[in-house]
Amino acid sequence: VSEESVHDHGFVRLDGCMADDLSVVNSARVSFGAKVDTFSDADTGLINFLMRERHGTPFEHNSFRFHISCPIFVAREWFRHRIGSFNEISGRYTRLKSNGYVPYDDYVRSQTGKPGAYTFEPMDATTSEHVSKVISDYYRTSYGTYNYLVERGVAKEIARLVLPVGTYTEFYWTVNARALMNFLSLRTHDTAQREIRDYAFKIEKIFAEAMPVTYEAWKEHGRVAP
Ligand SMILES: Cc1cc2nc3c(=O)[nH]c(=O)nc-3n(C[C@H](O)[C@H](O)[C@H](O)COP(=O)(O)OP(=O)(O)OC[C@H]3O[C@@H](n4cnc5c(N)ncnc54)[C@H](O)[C@@H]3O)c2cc1C
């Protein structure tokens, strides 16, 4: 079990894991009624073959269960990945924490170009400091309004309407290695938003530790899900 912090209040925590390289080769070899108990060089070759030829199903017999804390806008991107299971904290049942993501230093960026070919550039120090302050002030106002509404007796499910998408949420995500590789392929790519990329790189590290041979083969064959 490992936990990595991300940005100001976020984290990626591996809550449970049933994943190894051996399950990949055994589920592939069941086609021939064969099974091995220890991993060999031939198995590395088999995993590379499966990855290269895009025989994806042997990479599905495993499971990673993550506990994530991230801003709502990152979660929204994350939840688009349909192959996996999600459960999220409820804004109906809990009073949401008054913490929002404040981008720091060069995370405050400008955007130029056309859709599909944007360039994002860090802004100068004075501007980024100002922007971080504007965002923090806005959070203060919106969380103040949220707390005011809750204290007036308004249902939390209505009071939350005033909260920004930078507000932190948390969720559990259970996913197999094949869908995980698809997630990593898309969300570590330099075209993905920088914030979700930071999370995806933490996930990548955990994946690499659990399934090192699969991980190397995935990198070798273009970081694309088989
Ligand atoms: C840089 C970037 C920009 C994006 N911009 C936008 C945007 O502007 N608007 C927007 O709406 N989304 C956007 N997305 C989200 C994107 O369209 C996908 O919804 C998201 O990346 C999930 O990918 P996925 O469908 O491959 O993953 P999953 O849903 O986890 O699916 C995994 C794989 O399963 C298969 N699969 C799953 N469901 C189906 C299905 N119904 N039919 C057929 N095959 C299926 C596919 O092979 C798929 O690749 C963006 C994503 C990225 C990375």
The ligand as an SDF file (V2000), in Angstrom:
LIG
                    3D

 53 58  0  0  0  0  0  0  0  0999 V2000
   -6.4390   15.1220  -24.4140 C   0  0  0  0  0  0  0  0  0  0  0  0
   -7.8710   14.7090  -24.2670 C   0  0  0  0  0  0  0  0  0  0  0  0
   -8.8660   15.5960  -24.6280 C   0  0  0  0  0  0  0  0  0  0  0  0
  -10.2130   15.2090  -24.5050 C   0  0  0  0  0  0  0  0  0  0  0  0
  -11.1890   16.1060  -24.8520 N   0  0  0  0  0  0  0  0  0  0  0  0
  -12.4780   15.7530  -24.7580 C   0  0  0  0  0  0  0  0  0  0  0  0
  -13.5370   16.6710  -25.0970 C   0  0  0  0  0  0  0  0  0  0  0  0
  -13.2890   17.7900  -25.4980 O   0  0  0  0  0  0  0  0  0  0  0  0
  -14.8210   16.2640  -24.9630 N   0  0  0  0  0  0  0  0  0  0  0  0
  -15.1340   14.9980  -24.5240 C   0  0  0  0  0  0  0  0  0  0  0  0
  -16.3190   14.6640  -24.4410 O   0  0  0  0  0  0  0  0  0  0  0  0
  -14.1680   14.1300  -24.1750 N   0  0  0  0  0  0  0  0  0  0  0  0
  -12.8690   14.4600  -24.2680 C   0  0  0  0  0  0  0  0  0  0  0  0
  -11.9000   13.5710  -23.8900 N   0  0  0  0  0  0  0  0  0  0  0  0
  -12.3050   12.2670  -23.3330 C   0  0  0  0  0  0  0  0  0  0  0  0
  -12.1800   11.1360  -24.3740 C   0  0  0  0  0  0  0  0  0  0  0  0
  -13.0740   11.3620  -25.4510 O   0  0  0  0  0  0  0  0  0  0  0  0
  -12.4980    9.7760  -23.7170 C   0  0  0  0  0  0  0  0  0  0  0  0
  -13.8450    9.7990  -23.2520 O   0  0  0  0  0  0  0  0  0  0  0  0
  -11.6040    9.4470  -22.5540 C   0  0  0  0  0  0  0  0  0  0  0  0
  -10.2650    9.7320  -22.8660 O   0  0  0  0  0  0  0  0  0  0  0  0
  -11.7560    7.9630  -22.2000 C   0  0  0  0  0  0  0  0  0  0  0  0
  -11.1080    7.1940  -23.1690 O   0  0  0  0  0  0  0  0  0  0  0  0
  -11.6080    5.7420  -23.5780 P   0  0  0  0  0  0  0  0  0  0  0  0
  -12.9940    5.7820  -24.1270 O   0  0  0  0  0  0  0  0  0  0  0  0
  -10.5520    5.1420  -24.4660 O   0  0  0  0  0  0  0  0  0  0  0  0
  -11.5560    4.9700  -22.1600 O   0  0  0  0  0  0  0  0  0  0  0  0
  -12.5600    3.9120  -21.5580 P   0  0  0  0  0  0  0  0  0  0  0  0
  -13.9280    4.4740  -21.4920 O   0  0  0  0  0  0  0  0  0  0  0  0
  -11.9570    3.4130  -20.2730 O   0  0  0  0  0  0  0  0  0  0  0  0
  -12.6030    2.7650  -22.6110 O   0  0  0  0  0  0  0  0  0  0  0  0
  -11.4680    1.8940  -22.7950 C   0  0  0  0  0  0  0  0  0  0  0  0
  -11.6100    1.2610  -24.1710 C   0  0  0  0  0  0  0  0  0  0  0  0
  -12.7600    0.4190  -24.1840 O   0  0  0  0  0  0  0  0  0  0  0  0
  -13.4090    0.5090  -25.4380 C   0  0  0  0  0  0  0  0  0  0  0  0
  -14.7650    1.0370  -25.2350 N   0  0  0  0  0  0  0  0  0  0  0  0
  -15.2820    1.5270  -24.0660 C   0  0  0  0  0  0  0  0  0  0  0  0
  -16.5740    1.8760  -24.2380 N   0  0  0  0  0  0  0  0  0  0  0  0
  -16.8550    1.6440  -25.5290 C   0  0  0  0  0  0  0  0  0  0  0  0
  -18.0020    1.8350  -26.3310 C   0  0  0  0  0  0  0  0  0  0  0  0
  -19.1340    2.3570  -25.8630 N   0  0  0  0  0  0  0  0  0  0  0  0
  -17.9550    1.4690  -27.6160 N   0  0  0  0  0  0  0  0  0  0  0  0
  -16.8350    0.9430  -28.1530 C   0  0  0  0  0  0  0  0  0  0  0  0
  -15.6930    0.7480  -27.4700 N   0  0  0  0  0  0  0  0  0  0  0  0
  -15.7060    1.0950  -26.1690 C   0  0  0  0  0  0  0  0  0  0  0  0
  -12.5490    1.4140  -26.3110 C   0  0  0  0  0  0  0  0  0  0  0  0
  -11.6280    0.6130  -27.0070 O   0  0  0  0  0  0  0  0  0  0  0  0
  -11.8380    2.2670  -25.3130 C   0  0  0  0  0  0  0  0  0  0  0  0
  -10.6120    2.8050  -25.7830 O   0  0  0  0  0  0  0  0  0  0  0  0
  -10.5620   13.9230  -24.0030 C   0  0  0  0  0  0  0  0  0  0  0  0
   -9.5350   13.0420  -23.6640 C   0  0  0  0  0  0  0  0  0  0  0  0
   -8.2150   13.4120  -23.7690 C   0  0  0  0  0  0  0  0  0  0  0  0
   -7.1350   12.4220  -23.3540 C   0  0  0  0  0  0  0  0  0  0  0  0
  1  2  1  0
  2  3  1  0
  2 52  2  0
  3  4  2  0
  4  5  1  0
  4 50  1  0
  5  6  2  0
  6  7  1  0
  6 13  1  0
  7  8  2  0
  7  9  1  0
  9 10  1  0
 10 11  2  0
 10 12  1  0
 12 13  2  0
 13 14  1  0
 14 15  1  0
 14 50  1  0
 15 16  1  0
 16 17  1  0
 16 18  1  0
 18 19  1  0
 18 20  1  0
 20 21  1  0
 20 22  1  0
 22 23  1  0
 23 24  1  0
 24 25  2  0
 24 26  1  0
 24 27  1  0
 27 28  1  0
 28 29  2  0
 28 30  1  0
 28 31  1  0
 31 32  1  0
 32 33  1  0
 33 34  1  0
 33 48  1  0
 34 35  1  0
 35 36  1  0
 35 46  1  0
 36 37  1  0
 36 45  1  0
 37 38  2  0
 38 39  1  0
 39 40  1  0
 39 45  2  0
 40 41  1  0
 40 42  2  0
 42 43  1  0
 43 44  2  0
 44 45  1  0
 46 47  1  0
 46 48  1  0
 48 49  1  0
 50 51  2  0
 51 52  1  0
 52 53  1  0
M  END
$$$$
